[in-house]
Amino acid sequence: DEVVHARRYDALLGPGHPHDVLGLPVGGVHQHDLSLGAGSFDGVFGVTVNSRWSRWFVRGEAQYYLRTEGTAGFEYGDELILSGGPGVYLYSDRSLTFSVQGNVVFDREARAALDGRESNHTGMTACYVGPQIFLTWGRHLTANAGIDVPVAIDHRGYQNVPDWRLHFGFTWWF
């Protein structure tokens, strides 16, 4: 739907118009932020590196999201996420481990494009810091939780970006 509206505004006002021309609705959440998919084929690439000495460890991750143009001519911006930092096992035995890690996250999302033209209302670069905790119980359950507090956020245009993030997850191996 956003693609259809953008093409109508381009036909009426010319390419590259701002969202607020002639009293058109202005909002920080765009339709592409809420969409389930664009009909594109995307690649997600990543690597995790871990090292441990005694009760101390260092963990790092790199993820790259390679986006292609979708069926309606909309292409989400590629995204690079780097994260990692030092940690310590506070408790460790054969059936239970509990650890805490200081984490730094760098997140850069390129601008989205419509019909090959980059949008001035998308894309961001952000850096976050915060703690993460990890728990393993037996050989089947792993859980983690963390909070990311922003150190720097740079974005383009009028858009909503996360100011802090809470994340958690668990895995049950069977």
Solvent accessible surface area in square Angstrom, and as a share of the most:
residue,aa,sasa,rsa
1,D,113,0.59
2,E,37,0.17
3,V,14,0.08
4,V,70,0.41
5,H,63,0.28
6,A,21,0.16
7,R,104,0.38
8,R,144,0.53
9,Y,59,0.22
10,D,27,0.14
11,A,93,0.72
12,L,133,0.66
13,L,60,0.30
14,G,23,0.23
15,P,102,0.64
16,G,58,0.56
17,H,36,0.16
18,P,63,0.39
19,H,66,0.29
20,D,82,0.42
21,V,38,0.22
22,L,139,0.69
23,G,74,0.71
24,L,41,0.21
25,P,113,0.71
26,V,81,0.47
27,G,33,0.31
28,G,11,0.11
29,V,74,0.42
30,H,13,0.06
31,Q,84,0.37
32,H,23,0.10
33,D,81,0.42
34,L,131,0.65
35,S,56,0.36
36,L,192,0.96
37,G,55,0.53
38,A,25,0.19
39,G,47,0.46
40,S,29,0.18
41,F,180,0.75
42,D,62,0.32
43,G,21,0.20
44,V,96,0.55
45,F,115,0.48
46,G,61,0.59
47,V,91,0.52
48,T,68,0.39
49,V,96,0.55
50,N,101,0.52
51,S,70,0.45
52,R,142,0.52
53,W,193,0.68
54,S,71,0.46
55,R,105,0.38
56,W,145,0.51
57,F,23,0.09
58,V,85,0.49
59,R,66,0.24
60,G,23,0.22
61,E,46,0.21
62,A,30,0.23
63,Q,52,0.23
64,Y,82,0.31
65,Y,46,0.18
66,L,78,0.39
67,R,57,0.21
68,T,57,0.33
69,E,92,0.41
70,G,9,0.09
71,T,122,0.71
72,A,47,0.37
73,G,6,0.06
74,F,19,0.08
75,E,53,0.24
76,Y,47,0.18
77,G,5,0.05
78,D,37,0.19
79,E,25,0.11
80,L,60,0.30
81,I,31,0.16
82,L,73,0.36
83,S,25,0.16
84,G,17,0.17
85,G,13,0.12
86,P,89,0.56
87,G,6,0.05
88,V,30,0.17
89,Y,47,0.18
90,L,98,0.49
91,Y,105,0.40
92,S,41,0.27
93,D,67,0.35
94,R,245,0.90
95,S,63,0.40
96,L,62,0.31
97,T,28,0.17
98,F,69,0.29
99,S,5,0.03
100,V,45,0.26
101,Q,4,0.02
102,G,40,0.38
103,N,10,0.05
104,V,75,0.43
105,V,8,0.05
106,F,71,0.29
107,D,5,0.02
108,R,98,0.36
109,E,54,0.24
110,A,27,0.21
111,R,74,0.27
112,A,4,0.03
113,A,14,0.11
114,L,21,0.11
115,D,76,0.39
116,G,65,0.62
117,R,98,0.36
118,E,93,0.42
119,S,32,0.20
120,N,95,0.49
121,H,34,0.15
122,T,10,0.06
123,G,5,0.05
124,M,16,0.07
125,T,40,0.23
126,A,2,0.01
127,C,37,0.22
128,Y,0,0.00
129,V,60,0.35
130,G,14,0.13
131,P,70,0.44
132,Q,19,0.08
133,I,75,0.38
134,F,34,0.14
135,L,63,0.31
136,T,45,0.26
137,W,156,0.55
138,G,39,0.38
139,R,219,0.80
140,H,87,0.39
141,L,38,0.19
142,T,47,0.27
143,A,27,0.21
144,N,52,0.27
145,A,33,0.26
146,G,7,0.07
147,I,61,0.31
148,D,4,0.02
149,V,74,0.42
150,P,46,0.29
151,V,98,0.56
152,A,58,0.45
153,I,55,0.28
154,D,102,0.53
155,H,73,0.32
156,R,82,0.30
157,G,43,0.41
158,Y,129,0.49
159,Q,28,0.12
160,N,100,0.51
161,V,39,0.22
162,P,55,0.35
163,D,85,0.44
164,W,138,0.48
165,R,59,0.22
166,L,111,0.55
167,H,59,0.27
168,F,161,0.67
169,G,25,0.24
170,F,155,0.65
171,T,65,0.38
172,W,138,0.48
173,W,159,0.56
174,F,223,0.93
